[in-house]
């Protein structure tokens, strides 16, 4: 594939993120706990079985992992018209989730958002456990123990929540974009990317139409042929939006982990 000047510039900006992505990869090797007296240390007290700081950290770490996978593919000169965006959707979710939890100055709001994410995690775990079948007697006994443990955790989260709202990732991405990007057009671009990449994740295809070039319609059928060969510029839009969100998330994490004087 021949590259345009715009493509080369898009790749340059993507490759410039590699040092930070590698730095965050190294950070993930060791558990980082907030300093005593910090915002996150106080938030963690609400549900010590699963610290909100570690829930956020998982979101940020996994976002970076998705970005590195997308970058590794480009380093190998492999560009995918749809699969790249399923990976980048995961990167945007993780980064946005971290920013969404950390951005409020109000500690109670941060706690509630963290607990909403935790409740969703436990809800999905429960669905997974309930769908398991064909187990041996020993395996079923172990599963029953795990279900009992999970039930206790879900009850514990429900007892300390102040709201019962379910996690809404579309709203999470929207609010995170408003916190990260100052321009209305940038915020709308992130929301548009979120919708497009959802189509990629669910293999609905219409997102490819946004990235395709179309030939003239056939005279008999009126249908034209569309080609989506993959574009560095398209990938860069989603990659850099996710990266900037992740960078902001790590900055917030560091600030919330510092003890207040």
MODELLER restraints for C-alpha pairs under 7 A, 6 or more apart:
rsr = mdl.restraints
at = mdl.atoms
rsr.add(forms.Gaussian(group=physical.xy_distance, feature=features.Distance(at['CA:6:A'], at['CA:233:A']), mean=6.84, stdev=0.5))
rsr.add(forms.Gaussian(group=physical.xy_distance, feature=features.Distance(at['CA:7:A'], at['CA:232:A']), mean=5.30, stdev=0.5))
rsr.add(forms.Gaussian(group=physical.xy_distance, feature=features.Distance(at['CA:7:A'], at['CA:233:A']), mean=5.40, stdev=0.5))
rsr.add(forms.Gaussian(group=physical.xy_distance, feature=features.Distance(at['CA:10:A'], at['CA:232:A']), mean=6.07, stdev=0.5))
rsr.add(forms.Gaussian(group=physical.xy_distance, feature=features.Distance(at['CA:10:A'], at['CA:233:A']), mean=5.37, stdev=0.5))
rsr.add(forms.Gaussian(group=physical.xy_distance, feature=features.Distance(at['CA:10:A'], at['CA:236:A']), mean=5.61, stdev=0.5))
rsr.add(forms.Gaussian(group=physical.xy_distance, feature=features.Distance(at['CA:11:A'], at['CA:232:A']), mean=6.32, stdev=0.5))
rsr.add(forms.Gaussian(group=physical.xy_distance, feature=features.Distance(at['CA:14:A'], at['CA:236:A']), mean=6.40, stdev=0.5))
rsr.add(forms.Gaussian(group=physical.xy_distance, feature=features.Distance(at['CA:14:A'], at['CA:240:A']), mean=6.82, stdev=0.5))
rsr.add(forms.Gaussian(group=physical.xy_distance, feature=features.Distance(at['CA:21:A'], at['CA:64:A']), mean=6.22, stdev=0.5))
rsr.add(forms.Gaussian(group=physical.xy_distance, feature=features.Distance(at['CA:21:A'], at['CA:68:A']), mean=6.82, stdev=0.5))
rsr.add(forms.Gaussian(group=physical.xy_distance, feature=features.Distance(at['CA:28:A'], at['CA:61:A']), mean=6.32, stdev=0.5))
rsr.add(forms.Gaussian(group=physical.xy_distance, feature=features.Distance(at['CA:34:A'], at['CA:40:A']), mean=6.04, stdev=0.5))
rsr.add(forms.Gaussian(group=physical.xy_distance, feature=features.Distance(at['CA:34:A'], at['CA:41:A']), mean=5.39, stdev=0.5))
rsr.add(forms.Gaussian(group=physical.xy_distance, feature=features.Distance(at['CA:34:A'], at['CA:257:A']), mean=4.20, stdev=0.5))
rsr.add(forms.Gaussian(group=physical.xy_distance, feature=features.Distance(at['CA:34:A'], at['CA:258:A']), mean=6.63, stdev=0.5))
rsr.add(forms.Gaussian(group=physical.xy_distance, feature=features.Distance(at['CA:35:A'], at['CA:41:A']), mean=6.45, stdev=0.5))
rsr.add(forms.Gaussian(group=physical.xy_distance, feature=features.Distance(at['CA:35:A'], at['CA:257:A']), mean=5.68, stdev=0.5))
rsr.add(forms.Gaussian(group=physical.xy_distance, feature=features.Distance(at['CA:35:A'], at['CA:258:A']), mean=5.68, stdev=0.5))
rsr.add(forms.Gaussian(group=physical.xy_distance, feature=features.Distance(at['CA:35:A'], at['CA:259:A']), mean=5.39, stdev=0.5))
rsr.add(forms.Gaussian(group=physical.xy_distance, feature=features.Distance(at['CA:36:A'], at['CA:259:A']), mean=6.10, stdev=0.5))
rsr.add(forms.Gaussian(group=physical.xy_distance, feature=features.Distance(at['CA:37:A'], at['CA:259:A']), mean=5.02, stdev=0.5))
rsr.add(forms.Gaussian(group=physical.xy_distance, feature=features.Distance(at['CA:37:A'], at['CA:260:A']), mean=6.19, stdev=0.5))
rsr.add(forms.Gaussian(group=physical.xy_distance, feature=features.Distance(at['CA:38:A'], at['CA:256:A']), mean=6.21, stdev=0.5))
rsr.add(forms.Gaussian(group=physical.xy_distance, feature=features.Distance(at['CA:38:A'], at['CA:257:A']), mean=5.38, stdev=0.5))
rsr.add(forms.Gaussian(group=physical.xy_distance, feature=features.Distance(at['CA:38:A'], at['CA:258:A']), mean=5.20, stdev=0.5))
rsr.add(forms.Gaussian(group=physical.xy_distance, feature=features.Distance(at['CA:38:A'], at['CA:259:A']), mean=3.93, stdev=0.5))
rsr.add(forms.Gaussian(group=physical.xy_distance, feature=features.Distance(at['CA:38:A'], at['CA:260:A']), mean=5.54, stdev=0.5))
rsr.add(forms.Gaussian(group=physical.xy_distance, feature=features.Distance(at['CA:39:A'], at['CA:256:A']), mean=5.05, stdev=0.5))
rsr.add(forms.Gaussian(group=physical.xy_distance, feature=features.Distance(at['CA:39:A'], at['CA:257:A']), mean=6.35, stdev=0.5))
rsr.add(forms.Gaussian(group=physical.xy_distance, feature=features.Distance(at['CA:40:A'], at['CA:53:A']), mean=5.86, stdev=0.5))
rsr.add(forms.Gaussian(group=physical.xy_distance, feature=features.Distance(at['CA:40:A'], at['CA:256:A']), mean=5.50, stdev=0.5))
rsr.add(forms.Gaussian(group=physical.xy_distance, feature=features.Distance(at['CA:40:A'], at['CA:257:A']), mean=5.61, stdev=0.5))
rsr.add(forms.Gaussian(group=physical.xy_distance, feature=features.Distance(at['CA:43:A'], at['CA:52:A']), mean=6.62, stdev=0.5))
rsr.add(forms.Gaussian(group=physical.xy_distance, feature=features.Distance(at['CA:43:A'], at['CA:107:A']), mean=6.72, stdev=0.5))
rsr.add(forms.Gaussian(group=physical.xy_distance, feature=features.Distance(at['CA:43:A'], at['CA:111:A']), mean=5.72, stdev=0.5))
rsr.add(forms.Gaussian(group=physical.xy_distance, feature=features.Distance(at['CA:44:A'], at['CA:51:A']), mean=4.78, stdev=0.5))
rsr.add(forms.Gaussian(group=physical.xy_distance, feature=features.Distance(at['CA:44:A'], at['CA:52:A']), mean=5.31, stdev=0.5))
rsr.add(forms.Gaussian(group=physical.xy_distance, feature=features.Distance(at['CA:44:A'], at['CA:53:A']), mean=6.45, stdev=0.5))
rsr.add(forms.Gaussian(group=physical.xy_distance, feature=features.Distance(at['CA:52:A'], at['CA:114:A']), mean=5.69, stdev=0.5))
rsr.add(forms.Gaussian(group=physical.xy_distance, feature=features.Distance(at['CA:56:A'], at['CA:98:A']), mean=5.08, stdev=0.5))
rsr.add(forms.Gaussian(group=physical.xy_distance, feature=features.Distance(at['CA:59:A'], at['CA:94:A']), mean=4.49, stdev=0.5))
rsr.add(forms.Gaussian(group=physical.xy_distance, feature=features.Distance(at['CA:59:A'], at['CA:95:A']), mean=6.40, stdev=0.5))
rsr.add(forms.Gaussian(group=physical.xy_distance, feature=features.Distance(at['CA:59:A'], at['CA:97:A']), mean=6.58, stdev=0.5))
rsr.add(forms.Gaussian(group=physical.xy_distance, feature=features.Distance(at['CA:59:A'], at['CA:98:A']), mean=5.74, stdev=0.5))
rsr.add(forms.Gaussian(group=physical.xy_distance, feature=features.Distance(at['CA:60:A'], at['CA:94:A']), mean=5.72, stdev=0.5))
rsr.add(forms.Gaussian(group=physical.xy_distance, feature=features.Distance(at['CA:60:A'], at['CA:95:A']), mean=5.46, stdev=0.5))
rsr.add(forms.Gaussian(group=physical.xy_distance, feature=features.Distance(at['CA:60:A'], at['CA:98:A']), mean=6.06, stdev=0.5))
rsr.add(forms.Gaussian(group=physical.xy_distance, feature=features.Distance(at['CA:60:A'], at['CA:246:A']), mean=6.52, stdev=0.5))
rsr.add(forms.Gaussian(group=physical.xy_distance, feature=features.Distance(at['CA:60:A'], at['CA:249:A']), mean=6.99, stdev=0.5))
rsr.add(forms.Gaussian(group=physical.xy_distance, feature=features.Distance(at['CA:62:A'], at['CA:94:A']), mean=6.40, stdev=0.5))
rsr.add(forms.Gaussian(group=physical.xy_distance, feature=features.Distance(at['CA:63:A'], at['CA:90:A']), mean=6.50, stdev=0.5))
rsr.add(forms.Gaussian(group=physical.xy_distance, feature=features.Distance(at['CA:63:A'], at['CA:91:A']), mean=4.05, stdev=0.5))
rsr.add(forms.Gaussian(group=physical.xy_distance, feature=features.Distance(at['CA:63:A'], at['CA:92:A']), mean=6.79, stdev=0.5))
rsr.add(forms.Gaussian(group=physical.xy_distance, feature=features.Distance(at['CA:63:A'], at['CA:94:A']), mean=4.68, stdev=0.5))
rsr.add(forms.Gaussian(group=physical.xy_distance, feature=features.Distance(at['CA:63:A'], at['CA:95:A']), mean=5.58, stdev=0.5))
rsr.add(forms.Gaussian(group=physical.xy_distance, feature=features.Distance(at['CA:64:A'], at['CA:91:A']), mean=6.61, stdev=0.5))
rsr.add(forms.Gaussian(group=physical.xy_distance, feature=features.Distance(at['CA:66:A'], at['CA:87:A']), mean=5.77, stdev=0.5))
rsr.add(forms.Gaussian(group=physical.xy_distance, feature=features.Distance(at['CA:66:A'], at['CA:88:A']), mean=6.48, stdev=0.5))
rsr.add(forms.Gaussian(group=physical.xy_distance, feature=features.Distance(at['CA:66:A'], at['CA:90:A']), mean=6.43, stdev=0.5))
rsr.add(forms.Gaussian(group=physical.xy_distance, feature=features.Distance(at['CA:66:A'], at['CA:91:A']), mean=5.19, stdev=0.5))
rsr.add(forms.Gaussian(group=physical.xy_distance, feature=features.Distance(at['CA:67:A'], at['CA:88:A']), mean=6.53, stdev=0.5))
rsr.add(forms.Gaussian(group=physical.xy_distance, feature=features.Distance(at['CA:67:A'], at['CA:91:A']), mean=5.96, stdev=0.5))
rsr.add(forms.Gaussian(group=physical.xy_distance, feature=features.Distance(at['CA:70:A'], at['CA:84:A']), mean=6.26, stdev=0.5))
rsr.add(forms.Gaussian(group=physical.xy_distance, feature=features.Distance(at['CA:70:A'], at['CA:87:A']), mean=6.67, stdev=0.5))
rsr.add(forms.Gaussian(group=physical.xy_distance, feature=features.Distance(at['CA:73:A'], at['CA:79:A']), mean=6.86, stdev=0.5))
rsr.add(forms.Gaussian(group=physical.xy_distance, feature=features.Distance(at['CA:79:A'], at['CA:230:A']), mean=5.89, stdev=0.5))
rsr.add(forms.Gaussian(group=physical.xy_distance, feature=features.Distance(at['CA:80:A'], at['CA:230:A']), mean=5.47, stdev=0.5))
rsr.add(forms.Gaussian(group=physical.xy_distance, feature=features.Distance(at['CA:81:A'], at['CA:228:A']), mean=6.02, stdev=0.5))
rsr.add(forms.Gaussian(group=physical.xy_distance, feature=features.Distance(at['CA:81:A'], at['CA:229:A']), mean=5.94, stdev=0.5))
rsr.add(forms.Gaussian(group=physical.xy_distance, feature=features.Distance(at['CA:81:A'], at['CA:230:A']), mean=4.11, stdev=0.5))
rsr.add(forms.Gaussian(group=physical.xy_distance, feature=features.Distance(at['CA:82:A'], at['CA:200:A']), mean=5.83, stdev=0.5))
rsr.add(forms.Gaussian(group=physical.xy_distance, feature=features.Distance(at['CA:82:A'], at['CA:208:A']), mean=6.86, stdev=0.5))
rsr.add(forms.Gaussian(group=physical.xy_distance, feature=features.Distance(at['CA:85:A'], at['CA:197:A']), mean=5.61, stdev=0.5))
rsr.add(forms.Gaussian(group=physical.xy_distance, feature=features.Distance(at['CA:85:A'], at['CA:200:A']), mean=6.42, stdev=0.5))
rsr.add(forms.Gaussian(group=physical.xy_distance, feature=features.Distance(at['CA:86:A'], at['CA:197:A']), mean=6.25, stdev=0.5))
rsr.add(forms.Gaussian(group=physical.xy_distance, feature=features.Distance(at['CA:86:A'], at['CA:200:A']), mean=5.72, stdev=0.5))
rsr.add(forms.Gaussian(group=physical.xy_distance, feature=features.Distance(at['CA:86:A'], at['CA:201:A']), mean=4.92, stdev=0.5))
rsr.add(forms.Gaussian(group=physical.xy_distance, feature=features.Distance(at['CA:88:A'], at['CA:238:A']), mean=6.48, stdev=0.5))
rsr.add(forms.Gaussian(group=physical.xy_distance, feature=features.Distance(at['CA:88:A'], at['CA:239:A']), mean=6.26, stdev=0.5))
rsr.add(forms.Gaussian(group=physical.xy_distance, feature=features.Distance(at['CA:89:A'], at['CA:194:A']), mean=6.94, stdev=0.5))
rsr.add(forms.Gaussian(group=physical.xy_distance, feature=features.Distance(at['CA:89:A'], at['CA:197:A']), mean=5.82, stdev=0.5))
rsr.add(forms.Gaussian(group=physical.xy_distance, feature=features.Distance(at['CA:91:A'], at['CA:242:A']), mean=5.97, stdev=0.5))
rsr.add(forms.Gaussian(group=physical.xy_distance, feature=features.Distance(at['CA:92:A'], at['CA:242:A']), mean=4.68, stdev=0.5))
rsr.add(forms.Gaussian(group=physical.xy_distance, feature=features.Distance(at['CA:93:A'], at['CA:173:A']), mean=6.98, stdev=0.5))
rsr.add(forms.Gaussian(group=physical.xy_distance, feature=features.Distance(at['CA:95:A'], at['CA:242:A']), mean=6.62, stdev=0.5))
rsr.add(forms.Gaussian(group=physical.xy_distance, feature=features.Distance(at['CA:95:A'], at['CA:245:A']), mean=5.63, stdev=0.5))
rsr.add(forms.Gaussian(group=physical.xy_distance, feature=features.Distance(at['CA:95:A'], at['CA:246:A']), mean=4.55, stdev=0.5))
rsr.add(forms.Gaussian(group=physical.xy_distance, feature=features.Distance(at['CA:95:A'], at['CA:249:A']), mean=6.32, stdev=0.5))
rsr.add(forms.Gaussian(group=physical.xy_distance, feature=features.Distance(at['CA:96:A'], at['CA:172:A']), mean=6.45, stdev=0.5))
rsr.add(forms.Gaussian(group=physical.xy_distance, feature=features.Distance(at['CA:96:A'], at['CA:173:A']), mean=5.43, stdev=0.5))
rsr.add(forms.Gaussian(group=physical.xy_distance, feature=features.Distance(at['CA:96:A'], at['CA:176:A']), mean=5.27, stdev=0.5))
rsr.add(forms.Gaussian(group=physical.xy_distance, feature=features.Distance(at['CA:96:A'], at['CA:245:A']), mean=6.37, stdev=0.5))
rsr.add(forms.Gaussian(group=physical.xy_distance, feature=features.Distance(at['CA:97:A'], at['CA:172:A']), mean=6.32, stdev=0.5))
rsr.add(forms.Gaussian(group=physical.xy_distance, feature=features.Distance(at['CA:98:A'], at['CA:249:A']), mean=5.77, stdev=0.5))
rsr.add(forms.Gaussian(group=physical.xy_distance, feature=features.Distance(at['CA:99:A'], at['CA:176:A']), mean=5.78, stdev=0.5))
rsr.add(forms.Gaussian(group=physical.xy_distance, feature=features.Distance(at['CA:99:A'], at['CA:249:A']), mean=4.83, stdev=0.5))
rsr.add(forms.Gaussian(group=physical.xy_distance, feature=features.Distance(at['CA:100:A'], at['CA:172:A']), mean=6.08, stdev=0.5))
rsr.add(forms.Gaussian(group=physical.xy_distance, feature=features.Distance(at['CA:100:A'], at['CA:175:A']), mean=6.70, stdev=0.5))
rsr.add(forms.Gaussian(group=physical.xy_distance, feature=features.Distance(at['CA:100:A'], at['CA:176:A']), mean=5.30, stdev=0.5))
rsr.add(forms.Gaussian(group=physical.xy_distance, feature=features.Distance(at['CA:101:A'], at['CA:110:A']), mean=5.33, stdev=0.5))
rsr.add(forms.Gaussian(group=physical.xy_distance, feature=features.Distance(at['CA:101:A'], at['CA:113:A']), mean=5.39, stdev=0.5))
rsr.add(forms.Gaussian(group=physical.xy_distance, feature=features.Distance(at['CA:101:A'], at['CA:114:A']), mean=5.74, stdev=0.5))
rsr.add(forms.Gaussian(group=physical.xy_distance, feature=features.Distance(at['CA:102:A'], at['CA:110:A']), mean=6.07, stdev=0.5))
rsr.add(forms.Gaussian(group=physical.xy_distance, feature=features.Distance(at['CA:102:A'], at['CA:252:A']), mean=6.31, stdev=0.5))
rsr.add(forms.Gaussian(group=physical.xy_distance, feature=features.Distance(at['CA:102:A'], at['CA:253:A']), mean=6.88, stdev=0.5))
rsr.add(forms.Gaussian(group=physical.xy_distance, feature=features.Distance(at['CA:103:A'], at['CA:252:A']), mean=6.99, stdev=0.5))
rsr.add(forms.Gaussian(group=physical.xy_distance, feature=features.Distance(at['CA:104:A'], at['CA:110:A']), mean=5.99, stdev=0.5))
rsr.add(forms.Gaussian(group=physical.xy_distance, feature=features.Distance(at['CA:112:A'], at['CA:161:A']), mean=6.27, stdev=0.5))
rsr.add(forms.Gaussian(group=physical.xy_distance, feature=features.Distance(at['CA:112:A'], at['CA:162:A']), mean=6.95, stdev=0.5))
rsr.add(forms.Gaussian(group=physical.xy_distance, feature=features.Distance(at['CA:115:A'], at['CA:157:A']), mean=6.69, stdev=0.5))
rsr.add(forms.Gaussian(group=physical.xy_distance, feature=features.Distance(at['CA:115:A'], at['CA:161:A']), mean=6.84, stdev=0.5))
rsr.add(forms.Gaussian(group=physical.xy_distance, feature=features.Distance(at['CA:116:A'], at['CA:166:A']), mean=6.53, stdev=0.5))
rsr.add(forms.Gaussian(group=physical.xy_distance, feature=features.Distance(at['CA:116:A'], at['CA:167:A']), mean=5.84, stdev=0.5))
rsr.add(forms.Gaussian(group=physical.xy_distance, feature=features.Distance(at['CA:117:A'], at['CA:167:A']), mean=6.30, stdev=0.5))
rsr.add(forms.Gaussian(group=physical.xy_distance, feature=features.Distance(at['CA:119:A'], at['CA:154:A']), mean=6.73, stdev=0.5))
rsr.add(forms.Gaussian(group=physical.xy_distance, feature=features.Distance(at['CA:119:A'], at['CA:157:A']), mean=6.76, stdev=0.5))
rsr.add(forms.Gaussian(group=physical.xy_distance, feature=features.Distance(at['CA:120:A'], at['CA:167:A']), mean=6.52, stdev=0.5))
rsr.add(forms.Gaussian(group=physical.xy_distance, feature=features.Distance(at['CA:122:A'], at['CA:154:A']), mean=6.53, stdev=0.5))
rsr.add(forms.Gaussian(group=physical.xy_distance, feature=features.Distance(at['CA:174:A'], at['CA:191:A']), mean=6.17, stdev=0.5))
rsr.add(forms.Gaussian(group=physical.xy_distance, feature=features.Distance(at['CA:177:A'], at['CA:187:A']), mean=5.36, stdev=0.5))
rsr.add(forms.Gaussian(group=physical.xy_distance, feature=features.Distance(at['CA:177:A'], at['CA:190:A']), mean=6.64, stdev=0.5))
rsr.add(forms.Gaussian(group=physical.xy_distance, feature=features.Distance(at['CA:178:A'], at['CA:187:A']), mean=5.96, stdev=0.5))
rsr.add(forms.Gaussian(group=physical.xy_distance, feature=features.Distance(at['CA:180:A'], at['CA:245:A']), mean=6.15, stdev=0.5))
rsr.add(forms.Gaussian(group=physical.xy_distance, feature=features.Distance(at['CA:180:A'], at['CA:248:A']), mean=6.69, stdev=0.5))
rsr.add(forms.Gaussian(group=physical.xy_distance, feature=features.Distance(at['CA:181:A'], at['CA:187:A']), mean=6.05, stdev=0.5))
rsr.add(forms.Gaussian(group=physical.xy_distance, feature=features.Distance(at['CA:190:A'], at['CA:241:A']), mean=6.80, stdev=0.5))
rsr.add(forms.Gaussian(group=physical.xy_distance, feature=features.Distance(at['CA:193:A'], at['CA:238:A']), mean=6.58, stdev=0.5))
rsr.add(forms.Gaussian(group=physical.xy_distance, feature=features.Distance(at['CA:196:A'], at['CA:207:A']), mean=5.13, stdev=0.5))
rsr.add(forms.Gaussian(group=physical.xy_distance, feature=features.Distance(at['CA:199:A'], at['CA:205:A']), mean=6.30, stdev=0.5))
rsr.add(forms.Gaussian(group=physical.xy_distance, feature=features.Distance(at['CA:199:A'], at['CA:206:A']), mean=6.63, stdev=0.5))
rsr.add(forms.Gaussian(group=physical.xy_distance, feature=features.Distance(at['CA:199:A'], at['CA:207:A']), mean=5.80, stdev=0.5))
rsr.add(forms.Gaussian(group=physical.xy_distance, feature=features.Distance(at['CA:200:A'], at['CA:207:A']), mean=6.42, stdev=0.5))
rsr.add(forms.Gaussian(group=physical.xy_distance, feature=features.Distance(at['CA:208:A'], at['CA:228:A']), mean=6.55, stdev=0.5))
rsr.add(forms.Gaussian(group=physical.xy_distance, feature=features.Distance(at['CA:211:A'], at['CA:228:A']), mean=6.06, stdev=0.5))
rsr.add(forms.Gaussian(group=physical.xy_distance, feature=features.Distance(at['CA:212:A'], at['CA:226:A']), mean=5.86, stdev=0.5))
rsr.add(forms.Gaussian(group=physical.xy_distance, feature=features.Distance(at['CA:212:A'], at['CA:227:A']), mean=5.16, stdev=0.5))
rsr.add(forms.Gaussian(group=physical.xy_distance, feature=features.Distance(at['CA:212:A'], at['CA:228:A']), mean=4.40, stdev=0.5))
rsr.add(forms.Gaussian(group=physical.xy_distance, feature=features.Distance(at['CA:213:A'], at['CA:226:A']), mean=5.52, stdev=0.5))
rsr.add(forms.Gaussian(group=physical.xy_distance, feature=features.Distance(at['CA:213:A'], at['CA:227:A']), mean=5.41, stdev=0.5))
rsr.add(forms.Gaussian(group=physical.xy_distance, feature=features.Distance(at['CA:213:A'], at['CA:228:A']), mean=6.67, stdev=0.5))
rsr.add(forms.Gaussian(group=physical.xy_distance, feature=features.Distance(at['CA:214:A'], at['CA:224:A']), mean=6.26, stdev=0.5))
rsr.add(forms.Gaussian(group=physical.xy_distance, feature=features.Distance(at['CA:214:A'], at['CA:225:A']), mean=5.59, stdev=0.5))
rsr.add(forms.Gaussian(group=physical.xy_distance, feature=features.Distance(at['CA:214:A'], at['CA:226:A']), mean=4.28, stdev=0.5))
rsr.add(forms.Gaussian(group=physical.xy_distance, feature=features.Distance(at['CA:214:A'], at['CA:227:A']), mean=6.43, stdev=0.5))
rsr.add(forms.Gaussian(group=physical.xy_distance, feature=features.Distance(at['CA:215:A'], at['CA:224:A']), mean=5.44, stdev=0.5))
rsr.add(forms.Gaussian(group=physical.xy_distance, feature=features.Distance(at['CA:215:A'], at['CA:225:A']), mean=5.36, stdev=0.5))
rsr.add(forms.Gaussian(group=physical.xy_distance, feature=features.Distance(at['CA:215:A'], at['CA:226:A']), mean=6.38, stdev=0.5))
rsr.add(forms.Gaussian(group=physical.xy_distance, feature=features.Distance(at['CA:216:A'], at['CA:224:A']), mean=5.36, stdev=0.5))
rsr.add(forms.Gaussian(group=physical.xy_distance, feature=features.Distance(at['CA:217:A'], at['CA:223:A']), mean=4.71, stdev=0.5))
rsr.add(forms.Gaussian(group=physical.xy_distance, feature=features.Distance(at['CA:217:A'], at['CA:224:A']), mean=3.81, stdev=0.5))
rsr.add(forms.Gaussian(group=physical.xy_distance, feature=features.Distance(at['CA:218:A'], at['CA:224:A']), mean=5.74, stdev=0.5))
